[in-house]
Amino acid sequence: MKSFFLLVFGFFSGFVFSQDSENYRTQSTGDLLTSGFWIPASKINKNIKGSNYLFEKWENFANIHSENGNVFRVTNLNYNIKSKKLEAKISNDSVFQFNSEGIEKVRIMNSTFKLIDSEFMKELIAGKVGLYIKYSLKTKDAVFNPLTHDELTPEEIIKVEHYVIRLNDKIFDIKLKKNDIINHMSDKEKEVKDFAKRNKLSFSNEKDVIKIITYYNTL
């Protein structure tokens, strides 16, 4: 069975290589290969700074984990924050957009992104209480010289990060503040506060909050 999947991987990879002079490639099998559609690659608008994509560069290797336990290797993968879809660049003018149905998570750039409520969120810690980062976009208007009307700074697409806690399969938006975090661990509030104080951990520091939630998940 393993050799069969490797054969299919090689076939699809070879197909893409034969179609692509820019040396982009992707590998996939089964449902992931058919669950999605080809779309034109977004043209770079030089009048706008930034993009809808999470990563600035596409060159990478990623593992897509399906809900049934299969793992698929994909190259040149990115996350389109606007459409909330994973996309693999096949060439400069061709992108394959994956159907999120059936995907559990993706491992890319040394990070895990979990599919939660139809969008991919960066997993900082999983467990009884999970901590994640979800992404959105906002637009900063261009700035013009009021006298000459020349553009001083271009319009910019800005990526925004939001912290969320996952508890009992529900998502809660939070800020890295003591009350926001403790409210979701109220059953062990004293133990958590004592642990944070004893270890000089700050509720406003991401790494410290991960340690605090990790401790809570052991109680």
N, C-alpha and C positions, 0 to 999 in steps of 0.2 A: 504493500500500500504506500509506504514511504517513497519507494522508487517511482511509483505512478505519479505522485504529486510533483516530484522533482522533474519528471518528464514534461508534465503540463506546464510547470514553471518555465522550463527551458523553451518550450514551444512558444508561449506567449511573449517571453522576453525577446526571442529571436524575431517574432513578428514585428514587435515595436522597433527593434533595431533596424529592420529592413525598411521601415517606413520613415525613419527619422535621421536626417543628416546632422542634426544638432546634438546627437548622442544622448538624448533623454531616454529614459527607460522606466518601465514599471513591471511588476510581476504580480500575478493574482490568479486565482482559480475559482471554479465553482460559482457559487452565488455572488461572490464579490465581483467577479468578472462581468456578470450580466446585470447585476443590481446597480444600475447607475446609467449615466448617459454622457456622451461627448458634447462638450461645449467649446466655443471659441475662447482662447486665452484672452484675458483682459488686456486691452491696449494701455500702455503707460501714458498717462496724461501728464505731460511735463509742466502743465500749469497748476497742478495739484501736488502737494507734498504728501507722502504717505500712501497707504493702500488699505484695502479691506482685509488683507491677509495678516495672520498672526506673525508669521516669520518673514523676515526681509528676504532671505535666500531660500531657494527651493532645493538645493543640493543636499540630500540627506537620505538616510535609510530609516524606515519605520516598520513596525509590526502592528498589524490590525488584528485585534482579538474579536472573534465572533462570539455570540451568546452560546453557541453549541460547543465551544471549546477549541475551535480551529484557529490557527494563527497564520496570517498571510503577510508575506514580505513585500513591501512596496517602496519604491524610490521616488524622490522628488515630490514629496507629499506636503501639503499645506492645509491650513484651516481657514476657510472663508468666514470671517466673523459676521459679515452681513447676511449671508445665506445660511449660516450655521451648518455648512457641509464640508466634508473632507474632499480635497481635490488633488489629483496627481497630474503634474505637467508632463505631457508626452512629447511636446515640441513647443517651439516658440509661439505657435498659433493654435495649439490643440491641448485641451485639458479634459481629463476624465473626472466627473463629479460622482462620488459614491452616494448611493442610497443609504441613509443611516440605519434603516431597519435591519435588525439582526447583528449590528455592531455593538459590542460591549464597551470596548476601550481601545485606545491606540497608544503605543509607546513610541515616542519620537523626541529627539533632542534631549535624551536622558531624562525625560519627564513622561508621566502617564496622564492621559486626558480621558476622562470618563464621560460616557454619554449619559447625561442626566437631563430630564425634561426637554428632550429633543435638541440639546446643545452640548458641545464638548467643553468640559471644565477641567482645569488643571488640578490634579489630585495632590494635595500636600500631605494628607494623612487620611487613611480609611479606618473604619471601625465603628463601634457603637455611636460615637460622634465623629463625623468626618469633616475635614476642612478642605475647601476647594476655592479656586479662583475662576470666576466666569468673566467673559470679555464682552465689551460693547464698543461701539464707535461713536465719536462725536466729531463735528466739523467746526473748524476754526476759520472764520471768514478771512479773506485776503485783506491786507491793509494797503490803502492807497494814499499817495501824497495829496492833500486837499487842494494844493495849488496847481500842480502839474497833472494830477490824476494818474501819475505813473504808479505802477504796483511796487510797493516796498517789500512786502512779504506775501508769498502765494497762499491760496487757500490750502488748508491742511486737514487731513484725516488723522484723527488721534485715537489710539487704542486706549481704552479705559479698563482697569482691572477692578473687580469687585470681589470681596471675600464673602463666602457663604458657608454656613454650617449645614450639614446634612444629618438629620436625626429622625429616626423612624420613617425613613423614606420621604421625608419632607425637607424642603430647602428654606433656609432663613437667611436673608441678607444681614450681614453684620459689619461693624467696623472693629478694628483692633483696639477695643476698649474693654476694661474689666467687666463692667455691667453687661455689655453685649454678650460676652463669652460666658460669664458665670451664669447668666439666665438660663443657659441650655445645659448646665451641669448642677442645677440647684439641689439635686438629691445628695450631692457630695460636696456642697459648697465649702464647708469648713475645711475638709481634707484638701481640696484644690487650692484654696487660699493659703493654707499652711505650707503646702508643697511649694507654691510659687514664692512665698516669702522666705522659706528656708533655703531655697536655691537661687534667690535673688533674680527671679525671672520677671520679665516685664510683659504685661498684656498688650503692649503696643508694638512688640517686636515679633515678627513672623516666626523666626526660629524658636523663640521662647514659647510662643503660643503652641507651636507643634509639640514641644516637650510637655507643656501643661495638659494638652488634650491626650497625648500618649499616656500620660500618667492616669488621667481620669478613666481611660479605656481599660486600664488594668484593675480598677476598683470593683 
